[in-house]
């Protein structure tokens, strides 16, 4: 089944953000509940800050997205879509939505705080630690299993992630290592049998399936291409493909160091 224009898909998904398992609080300001710390990063629509619950002291991450009159319709739709998709995710390897606060100009999502590394940084750190090849292989195999489980859970909830790449995958500092898929800013609802057609590529080209780059019809299966590329990177420390003038998917992997700046 073709679902057509991507803007229509996002708009429909935003309308679906009706009842969710997380109640959106319109009456309380997020800063009345949490103290904001430093910036942790930036997602597709908003900025992510460290936060601390004023009563319990629990550390969280707070993604703040501007949805006021000067925000684009696409930004607002994507913010509500992220709220709606995350509200259905309940998996140890998927970022957990803990709460949501909305005022006229901002939508704030309270998320699990992850003490860890982005995947590229993890690969650098694990190499420094100097474990035996067998120990390192076991750890990476465990992380790959967690990644496949996470993507399977996302797909089982009728969602296509669309942006699987190293900066959206975190690995815990502590052992046993825990992998977490973060940033659902480009995820949308899309059942396994459905396809998006003629959509602008949304993620990082080195991790996107050929049909996505060609703006052909694609669905959840495109996420599995990205899983394969991430697997290759995790196991070998190299990229599976390199950019070329004649096309993206040129055989002849580059080194991790050469590729990390563009990821």
Backbone torsions as a table, in degrees:
resi	resn	phi	psi	omega
1	UNK	NA	126.1	175.6
2	UNK	-85.7	137.0	179.7
3	UNK	-108.2	-0.5	169.2
4	UNK	79.0	-145.8	-171.6
5	UNK	-60.5	135.0	-176.5
6	UNK	-65.8	-35.8	178.0
7	UNK	-60.4	-38.8	177.6
8	UNK	-65.4	-37.9	178.7
9	UNK	-63.1	-46.4	-179.3
10	UNK	-64.5	-40.9	179.9
11	UNK	-64.1	-42.3	178.5
12	UNK	-64.5	-39.1	179.1
13	UNK	-65.5	-37.4	178.9
14	UNK	-64.1	-37.6	178.0
15	UNK	-66.3	-26.8	180.0
16	UNK	-73.7	-9.6	-176.4
17	UNK	-74.1	32.2	174.3
18	UNK	-66.0	-124.0	-177.6
19	UNK	-63.7	128.7	174.8
20	UNK	-128.3	170.5	179.3
21	UNK	-75.6	-8.7	177.3
22	UNK	-117.0	122.2	-178.9
23	UNK	-77.8	132.2	176.1
24	UNK	-84.2	120.3	-177.6
25	UNK	-89.1	113.0	179.2
26	UNK	-96.8	-7.5	-172.5
27	UNK	-103.4	-15.3	-176.9
28	UNK	-117.9	135.1	175.3
29	UNK	-78.2	136.8	-177.8
30	UNK	-59.0	-31.0	-178.7
31	UNK	-76.4	-9.9	172.0
32	UNK	-78.6	-19.5	-176.4
33	UNK	-106.3	-35.7	-175.9
34	UNK	-123.9	143.9	169.9
35	UNK	-90.7	130.2	-179.6
36	UNK	-85.5	137.1	174.7
37	UNK	-109.8	-147.8	-177.6
38	UNK	-74.6	166.5	178.9
39	UNK	-76.1	131.3	178.5
40	UNK	-93.8	-27.2	-177.8
41	UNK	168.3	-173.0	179.3
42	UNK	-132.3	131.1	176.5
43	UNK	-92.4	-168.7	-177.2
44	UNK	-67.4	-34.8	-178.5
45	UNK	-111.3	-24.4	-170.7
46	UNK	-141.6	-176.2	-179.7
47	UNK	-107.8	140.0	-177.2
48	UNK	-106.4	126.1	-179.7
49	UNK	-116.6	154.3	169.4
50	UNK	-75.9	141.3	179.6
51	UNK	-136.1	155.5	177.8
52	UNK	-133.3	127.9	178.3
53	UNK	-66.2	129.1	-173.2
54	UNK	-67.1	-23.2	-178.8
55	UNK	-98.2	-50.9	-173.8
56	UNK	-88.0	-20.7	-176.6
57	UNK	79.3	5.8	-179.6
58	UNK	-65.4	134.8	177.4
59	UNK	-85.6	136.1	179.4
60	UNK	-139.1	175.1	168.8
61	UNK	-114.3	138.5	-178.7
62	UNK	-122.1	117.3	177.8
63	UNK	-97.1	117.7	-176.1
64	UNK	-109.4	122.6	-178.5
65	UNK	-121.5	130.5	178.7
66	UNK	-75.9	123.1	-179.7
67	UNK	-124.0	15.8	-177.5
68	UNK	-71.2	-172.5	-175.2
69	UNK	-61.9	-21.6	-179.5
70	UNK	-92.8	-1.5	176.5
71	UNK	-81.8	145.3	178.2
72	UNK	-70.9	153.6	179.5
73	UNK	-60.9	-35.8	179.0
74	UNK	-65.0	-39.1	179.0
75	UNK	-64.6	-44.5	179.3
76	UNK	-63.5	-45.2	-179.5
77	UNK	-62.1	-42.0	-179.0
78	UNK	-66.9	-36.6	178.6
79	UNK	-63.2	-44.7	179.2
80	UNK	-69.8	-33.2	177.0
81	UNK	-65.2	-41.1	177.9
82	UNK	-62.5	-42.5	176.3
83	UNK	-57.8	-46.8	-175.5
84	UNK	-69.2	-43.0	-178.6
85	UNK	-68.2	-42.9	-179.7
86	UNK	-64.1	-30.4	-178.0
87	UNK	-65.1	-17.6	-179.7
88	UNK	-97.6	-2.2	-176.2
89	UNK	-94.3	121.7	178.2
90	UNK	-138.7	80.9	-174.2
91	UNK	-147.2	141.1	-176.7
92	UNK	-64.6	-15.7	-178.9
93	UNK	-112.1	16.5	176.8
94	UNK	-124.9	136.4	179.4
95	UNK	-50.8	134.7	-176.0
96	UNK	-102.2	132.1	174.3
97	UNK	-86.6	122.1	-175.1
98	UNK	-104.2	-20.8	-179.0
99	UNK	-178.5	167.6	-180.0
100	UNK	-147.4	136.9	-179.3
101	UNK	-130.7	130.9	-178.6
102	UNK	-127.8	133.7	170.2
103	UNK	-122.2	178.5	-175.7
104	UNK	-58.1	-24.7	-174.9
105	UNK	-115.7	-12.8	-174.2
106	UNK	-136.2	142.9	167.4
107	UNK	-114.9	120.7	-177.6
108	UNK	-113.2	120.6	177.2
109	UNK	-102.0	125.2	177.7
110	UNK	-93.1	121.6	-170.8
111	UNK	-126.0	162.5	175.9
112	UNK	-59.0	135.1	173.3
113	UNK	-85.6	127.4	-177.4
114	UNK	-111.5	119.2	176.2
115	UNK	-91.2	92.5	-175.4
116	UNK	-166.8	-167.6	-178.4
117	UNK	-113.5	149.6	163.7
118	UNK	-67.7	158.1	-169.2
119	UNK	-55.9	-42.8	-179.1
120	UNK	-61.6	-44.5	179.3
121	UNK	-63.6	-38.7	177.0
122	UNK	-58.6	-44.8	-178.7
123	UNK	-61.3	-36.6	177.4
124	UNK	-67.9	-45.0	-177.2
125	UNK	-66.6	-43.0	-177.1
126	UNK	-66.4	-29.9	176.5
127	UNK	-68.9	-37.2	178.8
128	UNK	-65.7	-32.0	-174.5
129	UNK	-69.0	-20.4	172.6
130	UNK	67.2	39.7	176.6
131	UNK	-74.2	162.6	177.5
132	UNK	-67.0	154.7	178.8
133	UNK	-56.0	-35.2	-179.4
134	UNK	-68.2	-45.5	179.5
135	UNK	-62.5	-43.6	-179.6
136	UNK	-64.8	-41.3	179.7
137	UNK	-64.1	-40.4	178.7
138	UNK	-63.0	-42.6	-179.2
139	UNK	-65.4	-43.3	-179.8
140	UNK	-67.5	-36.8	176.7
141	UNK	-61.9	-41.6	178.3
142	UNK	-61.9	-41.1	179.7
143	UNK	-67.7	-38.2	177.7
144	UNK	-63.2	-40.6	177.8
145	UNK	-61.9	-41.5	178.6
146	UNK	-64.0	-39.1	179.2
147	UNK	-63.7	-46.7	-180.0
148	UNK	-63.6	-40.9	177.6
149	UNK	-61.2	-42.4	-179.0
150	UNK	-63.9	-47.1	-179.7
151	UNK	-65.5	-37.5	175.9
152	UNK	-60.5	-40.3	178.0
153	UNK	-66.1	-41.9	178.4
154	UNK	-59.8	-46.9	-179.4
155	UNK	-67.0	-37.4	-179.8
156	UNK	-63.7	-22.8	177.7
157	UNK	-93.5	16.6	175.6
158	UNK	68.8	39.4	-177.7
159	UNK	-128.2	140.1	168.5
160	UNK	-108.0	127.9	-171.5
161	UNK	-76.7	-47.0	170.4
162	UNK	75.6	-2.5	-176.9
163	UNK	-146.3	43.4	-179.3
164	UNK	-76.9	115.3	-178.9
165	UNK	-158.3	167.1	-173.5
166	UNK	-56.0	-35.9	-176.8
167	UNK	-73.2	-13.1	177.5
168	UNK	-103.2	14.3	177.3
169	UNK	-127.1	122.0	179.1
170	UNK	-115.0	148.4	179.1
171	UNK	-124.3	131.7	-175.9
172	UNK	-64.5	149.3	175.0
173	UNK	-69.5	-39.2	-175.5
174	UNK	-82.2	157.8	175.7
175	UNK	-106.0	149.7	-2.0
176	UNK	-66.4	141.1	-176.3
177	UNK	-61.8	141.2	175.3
178	UNK	-124.2	126.3	177.4
179	UNK	-93.3	139.6	178.5
180	UNK	-133.9	128.3	172.8
181	UNK	-85.4	125.8	-176.0
182	UNK	-120.0	175.8	173.6
183	UNK	56.0	90.8	178.3
184	UNK	-96.8	27.3	-177.0
185	UNK	-65.0	-20.8	179.0
186	UNK	-112.4	0.6	179.5
187	UNK	-74.2	146.6	175.8
188	UNK	-142.1	160.4	175.0
189	UNK	-71.7	128.0	178.0
190	UNK	-160.3	113.4	-179.7
191	UNK	-67.0	160.7	-174.2
192	UNK	-56.6	-35.2	-176.1
193	UNK	-86.2	-7.8	-175.8
194	UNK	-89.7	162.3	179.2
195	UNK	-137.4	145.0	169.5
196	UNK	-95.6	137.8	-176.4
197	UNK	-121.3	139.7	173.7
198	UNK	56.7	39.8	-179.1
199	UNK	-95.9	145.5	175.1
200	UNK	-66.8	134.0	177.7
201	UNK	-55.7	139.0	-171.7
202	UNK	-110.6	-25.4	-172.7
203	UNK	-104.5	-151.3	179.1
204	UNK	-94.0	127.6	-167.4
205	UNK	-58.7	-36.1	-177.1
206	UNK	-65.3	-15.1	-178.8
207	UNK	-113.9	6.5	-176.9
208	UNK	-100.6	143.4	-179.4
209	UNK	-64.7	152.3	-179.4
210	UNK	-55.6	-37.9	-178.5
211	UNK	-66.3	-28.2	177.6
212	UNK	-71.2	-46.0	-179.9
213	UNK	-63.6	-31.8	-179.3
214	UNK	-85.0	-0.3	-177.1
215	UNK	59.9	30.6	174.4
216	UNK	-87.3	176.8	180.0
217	UNK	-68.2	137.0	177.8
218	UNK	-148.6	164.6	180.0
219	UNK	-145.8	-149.9	-178.0
220	UNK	-58.4	-28.9	-177.2
221	UNK	-60.2	-26.6	179.1
222	UNK	-63.8	-30.5	176.1
223	UNK	-61.9	-33.8	-176.1
224	UNK	-71.2	-28.5	172.2
225	UNK	-60.9	-46.7	179.8
226	UNK	-62.2	-38.0	176.3
227	UNK	-58.2	-44.0	180.0
228	UNK	-62.2	-41.7	179.7
229	UNK	-66.6	-41.3	177.4
230	UNK	-63.8	-40.7	177.2
231	UNK	-57.9	-46.2	-179.6
232	UNK	-60.2	-44.1	-179.9
233	UNK	-63.2	-44.6	-177.5
234	UNK	-64.5	-39.9	-176.8
235	UNK	-77.2	-43.3	-171.3
236	UNK	-99.5	-21.3	-173.4
237	UNK	76.8	10.9	-179.9
238	UNK	-128.8	159.7	175.2
239	UNK	-82.3	144.0	-179.3
240	UNK	-71.0	-30.2	-175.7
241	UNK	-133.5	162.5	176.8
242	UNK	-132.6	153.9	176.6
243	UNK	-67.9	146.1	174.5
244	UNK	-146.9	162.0	179.8
245	UNK	-64.6	-38.2	-175.5
246	UNK	-80.1	-14.2	179.9
247	UNK	166.1	163.1	-175.6
248	UNK	-69.6	-44.1	-168.3
249	UNK	-90.9	69.1	176.9
250	UNK	-90.1	126.2	178.0
251	UNK	-65.3	149.0	-179.1
252	UNK	116.0	81.5	-173.5
253	UNK	-65.4	146.7	174.6
254	UNK	-92.0	166.9	179.2
255	UNK	-76.7	161.9	178.6
256	UNK	-60.5	-43.2	-178.4
257	UNK	-62.4	-40.1	-177.7
258	UNK	-69.3	-31.5	-174.7
259	UNK	-92.2	-21.6	-167.9
260	UNK	-62.9	-30.6	-178.9
261	UNK	-68.5	-25.1	-176.7
262	UNK	-96.8	-0.1	-177.0
263	UNK	-96.8	NA	NA
